Amino acid sequence: MEMCECVIDIVAALFNVSGKELRRPGRSSTAISRVRQIGMYVAHVVLRLTMAEVGRGFSRDRTTVQHACHLIEDLREDAEFDRILSLTERVTAAAFRNREVR
């Protein structure tokens, strides 16, 4: 899914991690997994993709996306994490501003 590919590139750049690592199937280090989870969350919340669509776009199961979204939502209670996530959401929204988002 093209929109998820763009989100992966955005979070890779923002968090200074390898897009190749984010796209790799299977388990990853905690740092890579967390950035991927942020990407999945943003794709779902900002772009309004279903969890199944996000799962396909990130080569993960829908339940993995669901877990990621719940985890990221819980982490937002930390003010610094919420600030970083809000910035990520704004950058993603700006990147898709001229595209049709549901």
Backbone torsions as a table, in degrees:
resi	resn	phi	psi	omega
1	MET	NA	122.3	-173.9
2	GLU	-59.2	-40.3	-178.6
3	MET	-62.9	-39.9	178.5
4	CYS	-67.5	-37.0	176.7
5	GLU	-58.6	-42.4	178.6
6	CYS	-65.1	-42.0	179.1
7	VAL	-63.1	-41.3	177.7
8	ILE	-59.3	-44.5	178.6
9	ASP	-63.7	-39.2	179.8
10	ILE	-64.3	-50.7	-177.8
11	VAL	-69.0	-32.0	176.2
12	ALA	-61.0	-44.2	-179.7
13	ALA	-69.1	-44.7	-177.5
14	LEU	-64.7	-36.2	-175.7
15	PHE	-104.3	6.3	175.6
16	ASN	54.8	49.4	174.7
17	VAL	-123.7	165.0	-177.9
18	SER	-76.8	127.4	174.2
19	GLY	-61.0	-33.5	178.1
20	LYS	-63.0	-41.1	177.6
21	GLU	-63.9	-41.1	-179.6
22	LEU	-65.5	-29.7	-178.4
23	ARG	-87.4	-12.0	-176.3
24	ARG	-64.9	131.5	177.6
25	PRO	-71.6	160.5	177.9
26	GLY	86.5	-169.8	-176.4
27	ARG	-77.5	150.9	179.1
28	SER	-132.1	175.5	175.2
29	SER	-62.9	162.0	-179.5
30	THR	-58.7	-42.2	-178.8
31	ALA	-61.7	-45.5	179.7
32	ILE	-66.7	-43.8	179.5
33	SER	-59.4	-41.6	-178.6
34	ARG	-64.5	-42.2	178.5
35	VAL	-65.3	-40.8	177.1
36	ARG	-61.8	-41.9	178.6
37	GLN	-62.0	-40.2	176.8
38	ILE	-62.4	-43.6	178.0
39	GLY	-60.3	-43.9	179.2
40	MET	-63.9	-43.2	179.2
41	TYR	-60.4	-48.0	-178.5
42	VAL	-64.2	-40.6	178.0
43	ALA	-61.2	-38.8	-179.8
44	HIS	-73.6	-47.2	-172.9
45	VAL	-79.9	-48.0	-175.2
46	VAL	-79.5	-45.3	-175.8
47	LEU	-90.4	-6.9	177.5
48	ARG	59.8	33.3	174.3
49	LEU	-78.9	148.5	175.9
50	THR	-69.2	162.3	178.4
51	MET	-63.9	-34.2	176.8
52	ALA	-65.0	-42.2	178.7
53	GLU	-64.7	-43.5	178.0
54	VAL	-62.2	-42.9	178.5
55	GLY	-57.2	-46.5	177.8
56	ARG	-62.5	-42.8	-178.0
57	GLY	-66.6	-28.9	-179.9
58	PHE	-103.6	6.9	-177.8
59	SER	55.4	45.1	178.7
60	ARG	-132.8	165.1	178.0
61	ASP	-77.2	152.3	177.7
62	ARG	-56.2	-37.8	-179.0
63	THR	-68.5	-28.6	175.5
64	THR	-67.2	-41.1	177.3
65	VAL	-64.2	-42.8	178.8
66	GLN	-59.5	-45.7	177.7
67	HIS	-60.1	-45.5	-179.4
68	ALA	-60.1	-44.8	-178.4
69	CYS	-63.7	-42.3	178.3
70	HIS	-65.1	-42.5	-179.2
71	LEU	-63.5	-48.1	-179.0
72	ILE	-64.2	-40.8	177.7
73	GLU	-59.1	-42.7	178.0
74	ASP	-65.0	-38.5	-179.3
75	LEU	-68.2	-19.3	-179.5
76	ARG	-65.2	-14.2	177.8
77	GLU	-64.4	-24.3	175.6
78	ASP	-80.2	122.8	-173.6
79	ALA	-59.4	-41.9	-179.0
80	GLU	-66.9	-43.5	177.7
81	PHE	-62.8	-42.3	179.7
82	ASP	-62.0	-39.3	178.4
83	ARG	-62.3	-45.1	179.7
84	ILE	-65.5	-42.5	-180.0
85	LEU	-66.6	-38.3	177.5
86	SER	-62.3	-41.2	176.8
87	LEU	-61.6	-44.2	178.9
88	THR	-61.1	-41.4	178.1
89	GLU	-63.8	-42.5	-179.8
90	ARG	-65.9	-42.8	178.9
91	VAL	-62.5	-43.9	179.4
92	THR	-64.1	-45.5	179.0
93	ALA	-60.1	-41.4	179.5
94	ALA	-65.6	-39.3	-179.3
95	ALA	-64.4	-28.4	-177.6
96	PHE	-105.3	9.3	-173.5
97	ARG	-55.6	-41.8	-177.0
98	ASN	-92.2	5.6	176.9
99	ARG	-102.1	156.4	178.1
100	GLU	-77.5	115.0	175.0
101	VAL	-112.5	139.5	-175.8
102	ARG	-55.4	NA	NA
